Amino acid sequence: MELHEEQAEHVGPEFDLARQACHAAIAETPALHYLAHYSSGVFDFGMDALGDPPPTPDALPGGTRREELKRLGRHLTFQVATLDRTLQEVRTGRLIRTVLHTEEGALFCDSVVPTEHVVGLVLDHTGAGPLLGHPAVEEADRAVAGLATRLRAQLSLGSLNPGGWESAQDVAPLPVGEEVVAHVTVGEEAGAHVTAGEGPLTACLAAVRAQDLHLVAHVDGGEVRAMVDCLGDPSLAPFFKQVTVDARRRFYHGLAQEFGALTTKLNRAVNPVVGGLMARLVLDVEMGAIYYYRLRAGEYLVGVTIDQARVRAADDRMSALAEELTPIGP
């Protein structure tokens, strides 16, 4: 399908290399339906394979799907900037990749530098099974991440390894020390070490490990019902030079509780264009990632890894855990 291209009036020759890189990315990635470039939240240019006809002469301004996508991209880049500031508290670096995965599609927002973003879109997501690894979504996710890296190279900047794909195959095993009991927070008993019982707590304990998935929280009805982590494992000590284990633990506990409101707000913006409920959200920072997986209305999982090389592996474990805990049937 022929690509449709559009650019803002302010775009000059200084954007030529970026436009060429974006054109190559969408042309080489059949799964990508839309790709756009933003500077400080302002639309610069975009290209798509939507196949939508041009608007009729009597059409209302701003009413086309392309205009909706431009507004959505602008909204998303501002939301990413806000989340980036929030996540700075735990010293894990900038927010470099955001994935909003709904029941019907996926939206990606990757950072080139803090004021420059590329936004990609996959529509018509189909197929059952785990969310992670859906061929179209993963293909587009990798393409947008690779594009962000190429645009950084144009500025003589190195890769931030969005998605952790560049190092996923070469991850060295962590040093093996004595086994560390997972830290478990249940209800109001912050800091309590308890024996796992039946239900989600048992599954969460089994999912958490120092190799990749470092924290899992189960939230239901707006309350963190259980939170399990291995942040105190000696092998993770190098990640705590600037912040304590307890400080990170408190931050992620509060963030997990707020994810319900956050995803509701994001879903309202994304749903009219992408369709479906938010099922998975990834906030990929320079040192690891935070994951949200919806289980049912008002119930979800939050996971954390603090190692960028293990972002994909941790997402895989979260996907498997969510599938295990997702109810079957109405």
N, C-alpha and C positions, 0 to 999 in steps of 0.2 A: 504494500500500500504506500502511496506517495505521502511523504511527510508534509504536514502543514507547519509553517514557521511564522513567528511573529516577534517583533522586537519593539521596545519602547523608544520614544523619540530621543531620549538622552543617550542612547547607545551609539558609540562611535567606534573607530578602528581599534581602540584599546581593548575591545571585547572580542576581536576577531579570533584569537587563538582559543579563547574559552568557548565561543560558538562552534568552532570546528570540532573541539573535543566533545561537546555535548551532542553535536550532530552524529559523530562517529559512534558514540555510546548508544544512542537510541536506534541507529541504523543497524548496529550489530547485535541488538538485544530484542528479539521479537516479543518477549514478555512485557517490555516497557511500552505503555500506551501514551505516556506523557512525561516530559522532562522540562524543567524550567530553572532559570538562574535568578537569584535575588541578591541584591546588595543592600544591607541595612534595612531589610524588610521591603524593599522596593523591587517590583518586577523589572527585570532587565530584558530577558528574551525567553522564549519557550518554543518547543516543537512537539508535535504529537502525531500519532497514527490513529486518531479517533475516527477519522472518516466522516466527521460532521460536515454538512453543507454550510456554505456561508450564510449569514443571517439575511433575511429578507429586508427590503428597504423600509418596511413599516414595523420591523421588530423593535421592541423596547430595548434601550441601551442597557448593557450589562446582564441581559437575560440568557445568553448562550452558555453552554456547558464550559466552553473555554474561559469565559469571563468568570464563571463560578470557580474554576480551577485556579485562576490567577488570585482571586480573593482568598481561597482556601490556603494557597501557598503563602500569601502574605500573613494570614492569621497564624499559620503553623510556625513560620520563622520567628514571629514575636513570642509565641508560646515557648519555643525552644530556647530563646534568649532568657526568658523568665525562669525556666527550669534550670538552665545553666547556672544562673546566679544562686539558685537554691542549693544545687548540688556542690557548690564550691565549699560549703561548710565542712565536708568530710575529706577534703584535700585529695580527691581522686582525679583531678584534672578537668578539662573542659568537656562539655557535651558535644560529641563529634558525630553521632549517628542516632537517629530516632526512627523507629519503625512502628507504624500504627497499622495493625493487622486486623481487619474486620472479617465478618463471615463471608463477604463478597469481594474483597479486594485488599489492597495494601498500599500505604503511602509511606514514602521515605523522605527524610530530610537530613542531609549530611553536610557537615560544616567543612568549608575549605579553610577559612580563617574565621575568627569570631563574627565578622560582619558580612561574610559571604557564604551563601548556602545554595545547594542544588536540591531540587525537589522532584521526586519521581513517583509514578503512579502505575499500579497494576489494577485493571478492572476485570470483572467477570471471573473472579476466583471460584473455582469449582473443585470438587473432589473431597472425599471423606478422609479420615485418618488424622494423625498428628498435625498440628499447625506448622511446626518447624519442618523444613525440608520440602514444602510444597514446591514443585519444580519451577513454576512461573514466578512465585514470590522470591525464592532464593536466587533465581537467575537475575531478576531485576535488582534485588538487594545488593548482590555482588557487583552489578554493573554500576549502580549509583556510587557505591563505596570506591570502586576503581576510578570512576570519574573524579571524585573529590581528590583522590590521591594524585591523579594526573594534573589537575588544576593547581594543586600545591606545588608540584614539580615545576610548573610554569613560573612560580614565584621563588624558585630555588629553595623550597622547603621540603623536608623529608616527609615520609608517610607517617600518619597517626595510626595506621593499621585498623581502620574501622571494621568492625565485625570480627576482628581477630583472625581473618582468613589467611593473611600473609604468613602467620607463624603457627597456624593450627597443626600443620603436619610436622613441625620441628620442635614441638614442645618437649623440653627435657623433664624427666620425672623429678618431683619435689624430693628433697632429702627426707628419708624415713627416720623418724624418731619414735619416742614412746607414744603409744596411743593416747589421744586426748579425748576426754568425754565431751560430747557436744553440750554447749550451753543452751538451756531450755528456759524460755519465758512462757508461762501459761497464765492467761487472764491478767490479773493484777499482781501476780507474784513475780515481779521483775527480778531477774537474777537467780531464781530458784533452779536447782538441779533436781530433776525428777526422773523417775523411771517411766519410759514410754508406755502408754496404754493402748487401747484399741482406737481405731479411727484415724483421722488425718495426722495426728501427732506421730504415730508409728511410721507412716509413709514419709513424713517430712524428715524424721530422724534418719531413715534409710537413704534419703536423697542427698543429704548434706555430707560433704567430705572435703578435706583440704585440697584434693587434687583439682577441683574446679568449682563446684557449687558451694559457696561458703556460708550462705544464710538462706533460710526459707521461712516465710511467715504465712500463716493461714488466717484470713480475715473473713468474718461473717457478721452481717448486721452492723457494720461500722466499727466492730471491735476486733482487735488482734487476739484471736483465741489461742494461738500458739506461735512461738517464734523459736526457731532452732538455728544455732550457728556454731561454726568451728573457728571463729575469728581469733581465738586464743591459741590456736595450734602454733607451735614453735616455727614450723616451716613458713608461716605467714608473717613472722616478725619483721622482715624488711619492709613490709607495706605499712608499718605503723610508726615511722620516724616522725611524722608531723601531727599525728592524732592518736589518741588512746583507743584501745579496744572498746572500753565502756562508752566513750563518746560516739564512736561509730554505731555501736549497738543501739544507743538511745535515738540517734538520728534515724536509723532505718526503721525502728519501731514506730516513730512518729510518721515517717514517710509512708509506711505501709498502710497506716490508718487513713491517710489522706488520699491514697490512690483511687478510692472509690469515687470521690468528688472530682478528682482530676480526669479520670477516664470518662465520666459522665459529661464533663465540659467538652472534652476532645471529641467525644462521640457525636454531640450535637452539631459540631462544626463539620465533621467528616461524613456523617451519614447521608446528607442530601446528595453528595457527589459520589461517594464510594459505595454506600449501601451497607446494610447489616450492622450488627452490634460489634463494639470493640471486643475482640477475643484475646488479643495479645498486644502488648506494648513493650518495646525495648528502648531503654535509655542507655546508650553506649557511650561511656566516658573514656578518657585516656587511659585510666587504670580500671578496666573491668566494665561491668554493665549491671543494670537493674532491670528486672523482668516482671511483667504483670501478665497473669493468665486468668481469664474469667472461668469460673466453674458453673455458676448459675446466678440468677438475679441476687445481687447483694453479697455474693460469696466469691472470693478469688484468692489466688496465691501471689505472693511477691517473692522473688528470688534475687540474690546478689552474688556476683563474683567480683573480686578486686584484682584479678589478674587478666590483663588484656589478651594474653595468648590463649586463655581458656574461655573466652566469651562464647564461642560456638559450642564447646562441650557443655558448659553450664546451661545454655539455652536448650540443648538436647535433653538434659536431665529434667529441666523444668517442664518441657513439653511432655515427657513421659510421665512425670508426676501428675500433671494436669489431666492427662488422659486417664490415668488410673483413678483419679478422684472425681472425674466428671460423671454425673449420673446418666444412666441410660434410660431413654424413654421420657415421657412427659413429666 
